[in-house]
Amino acid sequence: MSNASFHILLVEDDPADAGLAKRAIRQGRILCDVHHAVDGVEALAYLRREGERYANARRPDLILLDLNMPRLDGRGVLAAIKQDVDLRNIPVVILTTSDVDRDVEAMYQLGANSFVTKPLDLQDFFNAISGLENYWFEIVKLPAK
């Protein structure tokens, strides 16, 4: 375990996008641990501390959630999180390639705290991650764990 003040759960099935997000978080000025879940099923197992693998999982301060994933997509994960009394206070940021209005509307209806379309430009992507870190860990007050 590191000395990081904040913990992020990154739920992303694309290895390249996950790698970029982790790199952007590491390069940020806020010290954060990141746990990467490759799909919604793994994310919920982590959040619920299911099985031996996740028995001691750290509760995330923020969840970065992709929409389109195998097994259980981001819509299903978000719905499950917001229906769970133990998880619903964790902020969830949708971080996806979609910019379709119906996706934006649906995610806010399910309780997403933010919806961010992944920028295609690498520097813009890094800036977006940095902005998320700054907003969620420096500006807003998060609920007690």
C-alpha positions in Angstrom: 0.0 0.0 0.0 1.4 3.4 -0.9 1.0 6.7 0.9 -1.4 8.0 -1.6 -4.2 10.1 -0.1 -6.8 9.2 -2.7 -7.9 6.0 -4.4 -9.4 5.7 -7.9 -11.2 2.7 -9.3 -10.6 2.8 -13.1 -13.1 0.5 -14.9 -11.9 0.2 -18.5 -11.8 -2.8 -20.9 -9.4 -1.2 -23.5 -5.8 -1.8 -22.4 -4.5 1.2 -24.3 -7.1 3.6 -22.7 -6.5 2.1 -19.3 -2.7 2.6 -19.7 -3.1 6.2 -20.8 -5.5 7.0 -17.9 -3.1 5.4 -15.3 -0.2 7.3 -16.8 -2.1 10.6 -16.7 -3.0 9.9 -13.1 0.6 9.1 -12.2 1.8 12.3 -13.8 -0.8 14.4 -12.0 0.2 16.5 -9.0 -2.1 14.7 -6.7 -0.9 11.4 -5.3 -3.4 8.7 -6.1 -3.6 4.9 -6.1 -5.4 3.3 -9.0 -7.0 -0.1 -9.2 -7.9 -1.2 -12.7 -10.9 -3.4 -13.3 -11.3 -4.7 -16.9 -15.1 -4.9 -16.9 -18.2 -4.3 -14.8 -18.3 -7.7 -13.2 -14.7 -7.3 -11.8 -15.5 -3.7 -10.7 -18.5 -4.8 -8.6 -16.6 -7.7 -7.1 -13.9 -5.2 -6.1 -16.4 -2.7 -4.7 -18.3 -5.3 -2.8 -15.0 -6.9 -1.6 -16.1 -10.3 -2.9 -13.8 -13.3 -2.6 -10.4 -13.7 -1.3 -8.9 -11.5 -4.1 -10.8 -8.4 -3.0 -11.4 -9.1 0.7 -9.2 -6.1 1.7 -10.0 -3.9 -1.3 -9.7 -0.2 -0.5 -12.8 1.8 -1.0 -12.3 4.2 -3.9 -12.7 8.0 -3.5 -13.7 8.2 -7.2 -14.7 5.8 -9.9 -13.8 6.4 -13.6 -16.2 4.2 -15.6 -16.3 3.3 -19.2 -19.6 2.6 -20.8 -19.1 -0.1 -23.4 -17.5 -3.1 -21.9 -18.0 -6.9 -22.0 -19.9 -9.0 -19.4 -21.4 -6.0 -17.6 -21.3 -2.5 -19.2 -21.0 0.8 -17.5 -24.7 1.3 -17.4 -25.2 -1.8 -15.4 -22.3 -1.0 -13.1 -23.6 2.5 -12.5 -27.1 1.3 -11.7 -25.8 -1.3 -9.3 -23.6 1.3 -7.5 -26.4 3.8 -7.1 -28.8 1.2 -5.8 -26.3 -0.1 -3.2 -26.6 1.9 0.1 -22.9 1.2 0.9 -21.6 2.4 -2.5 -24.0 5.1 -3.7 -22.0 8.0 -2.2 -18.9 7.2 -4.2 -18.7 9.7 -7.1 -18.8 8.1 -10.5 -17.4 9.9 -13.6 -18.3 8.4 -16.9 -15.2 8.4 -19.0 -16.1 7.2 -22.5 -15.7 7.7 -26.2 -19.4 8.3 -26.6 -20.7 11.8 -27.0 -24.3 10.7 -27.9 -26.9 12.8 -26.2 -29.0 9.8 -25.1 -26.0 8.3 -23.4 -25.3 11.5 -21.5 -28.9 11.8 -20.4 -29.2 8.2 -19.4 -26.1 8.3 -17.3 -27.2 11.3 -15.4 -30.6 9.7 -14.9 -28.9 6.7 -13.4 -26.9 9.0 -11.0 -23.6 9.7 -12.7 -21.8 12.6 -11.1 -20.1 13.7 -14.4 -19.9 12.6 -18.0 -16.6 13.1 -19.8 -16.0 12.2 -23.5 -12.4 10.9 -23.9 -10.5 13.5 -25.9 -8.8 12.0 -29.0 -5.7 14.2 -28.6 -3.2 12.8 -26.1 -2.5 16.1 -24.4 -6.2 16.9 -24.1 -6.7 13.5 -22.5 -4.0 14.2 -19.9 -5.5 17.6 -19.3 -9.0 16.1 -18.8 -7.6 13.6 -16.2 -5.7 16.3 -14.5 -8.9 18.4 -14.4 -10.9 15.6 -12.9 -8.3 15.0 -10.2 -8.2 18.7 -9.4 -12.0 19.0 -9.2 -12.7 15.8 -7.2 -9.7 15.9 -4.8 -9.0 19.6 -4.3 -12.2 21.6 -5.0 -15.1 19.5 -3.8 -15.6 17.9 -0.3 -16.1 14.2 -0.6 -18.3 12.2 1.9 -16.5 10.5 4.7 -15.7 6.8 4.0 
